[in-house]
Amino acid sequence: MQERVDLPDNVVAGKIGIATVLFNSGSVLPDFFRSLAAQTYSNFVVYAVDNASTDGSVAFCRDQPVPVVVTENPDNTGFAYGTNQGIRQAIADGCEIVLILNNDVVFEANFFAQLVEGYRRTKADIVVPITYYHDRPNVIWAAGGTLQSFFGYRPVHLGMEQADNGQFPSDRRIQFAPGSCLFVRREVFSKIGLLDETYFTYWEDTDFAVRALRAGLRNYLIPAAKLWHKVSSLTGKNSPFQQFYAVRNHAFFIRKHCSPVHARILSALYLAWYRVSSLGRGNDPRVDSWKAGLDLAKSGGF
C-alpha cells in the first residue's frame, strides 16, 4: 500500500501546488515558464524538484517571475519519488489542488482557469486536459484514456494520433490519463496514497489510475483545457533507458494488479512475443527487462 498523506488543517481554497520534476530540463524550461507566467489564474506555486541536474536547471527556476520552491536532490531519485516530494510540500503549504505537471509542455494563458472551472463543474477528484503533440499541434496525444482489464489494465489513450475535429466536445468521465498532467484534489492522496516509487519512472501513472478507479474516484477529461506535450523530449523516444523502465515496470505492474493466474498468462504471452519478434536479431533486451520486473515484484511480495 502506498504512503497516504495526512492532510493539515490549513488549506487555501483554489490554491494550486504544481509538482514538477527536473532532470537536465534546461532545454524545455523557457517555454514551460513562459506558459506559467502568462496564466490568467495566478493562485499557484511551483514546487520544482531537481534530480541532480548539471545543466543549470535549478538556477533558471530560481530566476523566474512566478512563485517557485526548489528542492535539490543529490542523486536522480526518479520521477515518482521526486513528484511525491512536490506533492507533500504542496499539501503542507495549504494547497487545495495538486497539479502533477511535466515541464516539457506548453499551454495557453487560460489553461489553469479552464482546469479549475472544470474541476468545480464536474465535482471530480481528478481532472485532465486534452493533450496534443507539440510538433503536431492539432494531433491528439491523449484525450484521457481507458484501462483494459483483460490485458492487465493496459492503458489506452483516447484519440491518440487523431486530428482534432471536435470529437471530444464536452467533459467526459475517463479511467486513465498520462501522468504528464493530473489536476488532483488533495484528499485523493489521503485516500489512495502517493505515487508508487518502486517504478522510478513509467507506469506509475497507470498504477495511480488503477488505484483511483478501484476506490471509486471520479476522473474527468476537460477538453476546454489544452496542453501541448514534447513527448519523450528528455528521456528519448525508444532509448535504452526508456525501453528498460517501460518493460520492467510493465511486468511489475501486472504482477501487482492482476491475479496470480492472470499475471502468469500475460507474462508468458509478452515474453513469447519479445522472443518471436527478435528472431534472427539476437537476444531481445526486453526479455531481460521483463524478467527484472518479475524479480522486482517478487521482492516486493507480489
N, C-alpha and C positions, 0 to 999 in steps of 0.2 A: 504494500500500500504506500502511495506517495505521501510525502510530508504535507500535512494540512496547516494552513496559516491561521493563527489566532488573530481575529480582527480587533484592532484597537477601537476605543470609543470615539476617538476623533475622526471625523470624516467631513470632507468639504464637498457639498453637492455639486456634481458636474465636473469635478476636477479630474483630469486625465493624467495618469502617470505612464509615460512611454518607455517601455523596456526594450532597449536595442543593444545588440552585442557587436563589438568591433573586433576585427582581426585583419590588420593591414587593410583597412577600408578607405584609405585616403582617396582613392580614385573615384569613389561614389559619394563621399560625404558632401562635397559642394552642392550637388543637385538636391540631396536629401535636406540639407539645412536651408536651402533656398525655398523649398516647399514648406518647411516648418515656419519659416519667418513670414511667409505670405498668408498664413491662416487667418481667417476672419474670426475664428473661435480661439481665444487666447488663454483659456483656463487650463494650461497644461505645463508639465515639467518633463524634461527628457532625462531618463536615467540610462546613461551610456556606460556599459560595462566593457572594458577593454581587456582582451585576452592576449596580452604581451605583444602588442603591435610594435613594429620597428620603423614605421613609415610616417610618423608624426600625426597619427590619427588623434591621439589624446590632446595634443596642443591645439589642433584645429578645433576640436569640440569645445575646448575651454575659451575659445576666442569667437564665440557666436553671440548674436543679439537675443537669442531665446534662452530661457532658463534651462541650464544643463547641470546635472550632478554626475560627475565622472568617478567611476570605480576602476582602479587598475589592478588586474591580476598579474602575478609574476610569471604565470605559465598560461598556456592555452587550455582552459578548463572545459571548452566545448560550448556549443550553443545552448543546450538545455540548462547547464549549470549557470552560465552567465545570465540567461534570461531569468532564472529563478532569483538571482541576486537583485536584478532590477525590479521584479515583482514584489519582493519583500520590502524593498526600500519605498516603492510607491505606496504600498498599503500602510506602512509605518508612518508615512508622511501625510496620511489622510485622504489619499486619492479614492474617489468613488469607483473609478473605472481604470483598469489597466489595459493599455494598448500594447500588445506584443507586436513589434514592427521591425522588419528588416530595414537596413539603411541603404540597400541597393534598389530603392524605389523612388518614384516621384508622384506627386499628386497635386490636385488643383486647390485653390485658395479656400473653397468651401468644404473640403474633404472632412475635417473634424466635425463641422457643423452638421453635415449630412449624416455622419455616423451617430452623433448624439441624438438627432431628430429621429432616426430610425430605431435606435435603442429605446427611446421613450415611447415611440409609436407602437412598437411591437411588444413592449414589455419583455424583451428577450433577455436571456442570460449571456449570450454571445452573439455579436453581430459582425458581419464581414462585408467588405466591398466587392464589387466585380473587379477582377484584376486582368489587365491586358499585358501583352508582351511590350516591353519598352521600344524595341526595334521594329515592331509591327503594331502601331498604336491603336488600330481598330480590330485587332485579332485577340480573342479572349484566351487567357491562360487558365482562369478558373472563375466560374460564377457559383462559388460554393462547390459542394460535391456530395456524393453518396458513399456508403460503406457496403461492400458486397460481402455479406456474412458467409455465404457458401465458399467463397475464395479466401476465407480467413480475414474478413473485414478489410479487404483490399480497397483503398481509396480511389475514387474515380472523379476527376474534375469535370464538372458540368460545363458544357460549351467549349471545351478545350479545342483550339485550332479553328474555331468558327469565327467568321467575320461577324461583328455585332450589327445585326439588323433589327434590333429591338426585341429579340426573342426572350429577354428577361425584363419585362416591363415593370414589375412590381415586387414588393417584398415577398419572400417565399421561405418556407421552412426548409432547412437543409440538415444533413447529418454530419458533414465534414467540411472543413476549409483548411487550406495550407497555412502553416504557421508563420508565413511571411507577414500576415496581418490578421490579428484576432483582437477584437474590442470586447473586453471581458468584464462583467460585473464582479466586483471584488469578492462577493460572497461565494463565487464559484470555487475559489482557491481554498476556502474554508470547507466546502462541501466535498470536493473530489481531489483536492491537493494540487501540488505544483507539477511541473513537467518532470518526467522520469529521467534523471540524469544518467542512467545506465546507457542511454542511446548515444550520448555525446553530441551527435548531430544526425539528422534524418530519422524519420518515423516517430519522433517524439510528439509531433503534432497529431498523427493518426492515433497514437496511444491516448492522447488527451481527448480526442474526439470520441473514441470508443467509451472512455470512462464517463464523459458527459452524456452520451446517448443512453448508457445503462442507468445513469442517475436520473433520467427524465428531464434533463435541462433543455431549454429552448434555444436553438441555434438558427439564426436568420441571415439570409442574404439581403443586403440593402443596395440594390443596383444603382440608386442615385449617387452613391459614393463610389468614386472610380480611382483606381490605383494602377500605375504602370511599373512593372517589375523587370529589372535587368536580370533575367533568370540565369542562375549559376555563374554570375559575373565574377564572384570572388572565389568560389571553390573549383570552378572549371567544369564545364559540361563533359560528362563521361571521363573525368580524370580518374587516375588510380585511387586517389583519396575519396572521391565521391562514390565510385563503384564499390570500394571496400565497405564503407559505412552503410551505404544503401542496402547492400546484400546481407551483410552481417546482422544489421538491425532488423531487417525483414524476418530473418529466421528467428531472432529473439522475440520479436513481436508476436509471431504465430504461436510460439510455444507459450507465451504469456497469456494470450487471449483466447486460444482455441482449446477444445477438449483434447486430451492426450491422443485419442484415435484420429481426430481431425488433423491435429498438428503433424502426426507421423505420416499420414497420407499426403498432405500438402508438401512436406519436406521431401518425401520420396519423388514426387512429381517435379518439383523445382530442380532437385539435383539431377534427375534424369534429363530434364530439358537442357540444363547447362552442359552436361556431358555430350548430348547429341548435337547441340548447336556448335560445339567446338571440335567436332570430328575433323581430323586432318590438319588441325591448327595447334596441336599440343594440348597441354593441360590448361583448363579454363580457371583463372584465379577466382572466379565466382564460387567454385566448388569449395575451395579452402575458406573463403569468406563466409559461406553459408555454415560450414562446419564450426567456424569460430563463433557464430551466433548461437548455434546449438549448445556449444560448450558454455557460453556466457549464460544462457538460460538455465542450464543445469546447475551452474554455480550459484545462481540466484534462486534456486528452489522451484523452477518451473519445469 
